[in-house]
Amino acid sequence: MKTHGSRGLLSLLVLFLIMGILDTTAYAQYSGSSYKIEEAQVGATGGDNDLTSMAYKARAGVGDTAVGIVAGAVYQAVGGFTTSDIPELEVSVNTPTVDLGAATASAAQTGTGSFGVRVYLASGYVVYTRGGLPTTSGGDTVPGMSSTGPSVPGTEQFGINMVANTSPTTFGAVPQQLPDVTFSFGSAATNYNTANNYRYVDGEQVAQSTQSSGVTNYTISYIVNIAPLTKAGVYALDHQMIVVATY
């Protein structure tokens, strides 16, 4: 039986991202037995793909007639004079540490962390959560919410979602598309995309994009509830977001 602990400091170390690229091969857009074209150019009014000297190397475009991503069920194209043929996956950690402070059994503790994802020349990406549970040095844990649901003070709960919330307080944010929704397409996954409902199952998918995408900034909303008999101590979690590009 756990000893009574009226207050426990809950600290979460978050967002050590690992990224995986399934295929980094660059393919010519048009090819035959005796030729290949690495880039197709239609209607550009000016620019140069190879500006070099002893001190610099650059590419420049002027007067692009179309830029951005266009996609269908069986194709995807990226418009713009200086587009690259090299696949890329980029992630950024915007909030390396989240401290939820001192907890009581009467109210939930909340906090947020943030990370960004961009993928180029891919079919998209998926984001998985990894990291175990909030744990003390003595091995006591706060259980994760295996079923999606609301915050219930007085009950041991650890959960997250990826959207804006108004309960148990106003916190979090929907995925932010940069520069806007015509360039970036990331979204929160099922079970983590409903306001005021939380869940945490280690290894589950929490976000994704179904095509190449500019930067999407994700906000992770954390909640922790403890019970009157939750053992006091410092509970820590090394929370990882694993981002995998798809092709």
C-alpha positions in Angstrom: 0.0 0.0 0.0 1.4 3.4 -0.9 2.1 5.9 1.9 0.2 9.1 1.9 1.8 12.0 0.0 -0.1 15.2 -0.2 2.3 16.9 -2.6 4.6 15.5 -5.2 6.8 17.5 -7.6 6.1 16.4 -11.1 8.7 17.3 -13.7 8.7 16.1 -17.3 11.7 16.3 -19.6 10.3 16.3 -23.1 10.9 16.2 -26.8 14.1 14.5 -27.5 13.2 13.8 -31.1 14.5 10.9 -33.2 14.0 11.0 -37.0 14.0 8.2 -39.5 14.1 8.6 -43.3 13.1 5.4 -45.2 14.5 6.4 -48.6 16.9 9.3 -49.4 17.4 8.4 -53.1 16.8 11.3 -55.5 15.2 10.3 -58.8 15.2 12.0 -62.1 11.8 13.3 -63.0 12.1 12.2 -66.7 14.4 9.5 -68.0 14.9 7.1 -70.9 17.6 4.7 -72.1 19.8 7.6 -73.3 18.7 10.6 -71.3 17.4 12.0 -68.0 16.1 15.4 -67.0 16.7 16.3 -63.3 14.4 19.3 -63.3 11.6 20.4 -65.6 11.2 24.1 -66.3 8.1 25.7 -67.7 7.3 29.4 -68.0 10.1 30.8 -65.6 10.9 34.4 -66.5 14.4 34.4 -65.0 16.8 32.7 -62.7 19.9 30.5 -62.6 20.5 27.1 -60.9 24.2 27.5 -60.8 25.7 30.8 -59.6 29.2 30.0 -58.4 32.6 31.6 -57.8 35.6 30.9 -55.7 33.8 32.3 -52.6 30.2 31.2 -53.0 27.6 29.0 -54.6 23.9 30.0 -55.0 20.7 29.5 -57.0 18.3 32.3 -57.8 14.8 32.6 -59.1 12.9 35.6 -60.4 9.2 35.8 -61.4 8.1 32.3 -60.6 4.7 31.7 -62.1 3.8 29.0 -59.5 5.2 27.8 -56.2 4.2 25.3 -53.6 2.9 21.7 -53.5 0.3 20.2 -55.8 -0.8 16.6 -55.2 -3.3 13.9 -56.2 -4.0 10.3 -55.4 -1.1 9.0 -57.5 1.2 12.0 -57.9 2.9 15.0 -56.2 4.8 17.9 -57.5 6.6 20.9 -56.0 6.6 24.1 -58.0 9.2 26.8 -57.9 12.4 27.6 -59.8 14.9 26.6 -57.0 13.2 23.3 -55.9 15.6 20.6 -54.9 15.6 16.9 -55.9 16.9 15.7 -52.5 14.4 14.3 -49.9 14.6 16.0 -46.5 13.1 15.4 -43.1 13.6 18.3 -40.5 12.5 18.4 -36.9 13.0 21.1 -34.3 12.7 21.0 -30.5 11.0 24.3 -29.3 10.5 23.3 -25.6 13.1 21.0 -24.2 11.8 20.9 -20.6 8.4 21.1 -19.1 8.0 21.5 -15.3 4.5 20.8 -14.0 5.2 22.0 -10.5 3.8 20.8 -7.2 0.7 18.6 -7.5 -2.3 18.1 -5.2 -5.2 15.6 -5.3 -7.7 18.5 -5.7 -6.6 19.8 -9.1 -4.8 18.7 -12.3 -1.3 20.0 -13.1 -0.9 21.1 -16.8 1.9 22.1 -19.1 2.8 22.3 -22.8 5.7 21.5 -25.0 6.3 22.2 -28.6 8.1 20.8 -31.6 8.1 21.3 -35.4 8.3 19.0 -38.4 8.9 19.6 -42.1 9.3 16.9 -44.9 10.2 17.4 -48.5 9.8 14.9 -51.5 8.0 12.3 -49.4 4.5 10.9 -49.1 4.3 12.4 -45.6 5.4 11.4 -42.1 4.1 9.9 -38.9 4.9 10.9 -35.3 5.0 8.4 -32.5 5.2 9.0 -28.7 7.8 7.1 -26.7 9.2 7.4 -23.2 7.5 5.3 -20.5 5.7 6.9 -17.6 6.4 9.6 -15.0 8.6 7.8 -12.5 10.4 8.5 -9.3 13.9 7.3 -8.5 12.3 4.7 -6.3 10.2 3.3 -9.2 6.8 4.7 -8.3 4.8 5.8 -11.4 1.7 7.7 -12.4 -0.2 5.5 -14.9 -0.9 6.6 -18.4 -4.5 7.0 -19.6 -5.0 4.0 -21.8 -8.5 5.2 -22.8 -9.2 8.6 -24.1 -11.1 10.8 -21.6 -11.3 13.9 -19.5 -9.2 15.0 -16.6 -10.5 13.6 -13.3 -8.8 15.2 -10.2 -8.2 12.8 -7.3 -7.5 9.9 -9.8 -4.0 9.0 -10.9 -3.7 10.0 -14.5 -1.0 11.0 -17.0 -2.2 12.1 -20.5 -1.5 14.3 -23.5 -3.3 15.6 -26.5 -2.2 17.8 -29.5 -4.9 20.5 -29.6 -6.2 23.5 -27.8 -8.1 22.9 -24.5 -10.4 24.7 -22.1 -10.5 22.0 -19.3 -9.0 21.6 -16.7 -7.8 25.0 -17.8 -7.2 27.0 -21.0 -4.0 25.7 -22.5 -2.5 24.0 -25.6 -2.9 24.9 -29.3 -4.0 23.3 -32.6 -1.2 22.4 -35.0 0.2 25.6 -36.6 0.9 25.6 -40.3 3.9 27.7 -41.5 3.7 29.7 -43.6 0.1 28.8 -44.1 -2.4 25.9 -44.8 -1.4 25.9 -48.6 2.1 24.8 -47.8 1.9 22.8 -44.6 -0.4 19.9 -43.8 0.4 18.2 -40.5 -2.4 17.2 -38.1 -3.0 15.5 -34.8 -3.9 11.8 -34.9 -7.0 10.1 -33.8 -7.2 9.8 -29.9 -5.1 12.9 -29.5 -7.1 15.4 -31.6 -10.1 16.1 -29.3 -10.2 19.1 -27.0 -10.4 18.4 -23.3 -9.7 14.7 -23.8 -6.4 13.1 -23.1 -4.6 9.8 -23.5 -1.1 8.3 -23.2 -0.2 4.9 -24.7 3.5 4.4 -25.2 4.3 3.9 -28.9 1.1 5.2 -30.4 0.9 7.6 -33.3 0.1 11.1 -32.3 0.4 13.2 -35.5 0.9 12.9 -39.2 1.0 14.4 -42.7 -0.2 12.6 -45.8 2.1 14.5 -48.2 5.2 16.6 -48.3 4.7 19.6 -46.0 6.2 22.8 -44.9 6.7 23.3 -41.1 3.9 22.3 -38.8 4.5 23.3 -35.2 2.8 21.0 -32.8 1.9 21.8 -29.1 1.7 18.8 -26.7 -0.7 19.4 -23.8 0.2 17.5 -20.7 -2.0 16.7 -17.7 -1.2 14.9 -14.4 -3.6 14.0 -11.7 -2.7 12.3 -8.4 -4.8 10.6 -5.8 -4.7 11.2 -2.0 -2.5 8.1 -1.5 -0.1 8.8 -4.4 3.5 8.6 -3.0 5.3 11.9 -2.8 8.4 12.5 -4.8 9.9 13.9 -8.0 8.3 12.2 -11.0 10.3 12.6 -14.2 9.8 11.5 -17.8 12.1 11.6 -20.8 9.5 12.0 -23.5 10.5 11.3 -27.1 8.7 12.1 -30.3 9.8 9.7 -33.1 9.3 11.2 -36.6 9.3 8.8 -39.5 9.1 10.0 -43.2 6.9 7.8 -45.4 7.3 7.1 -49.2 
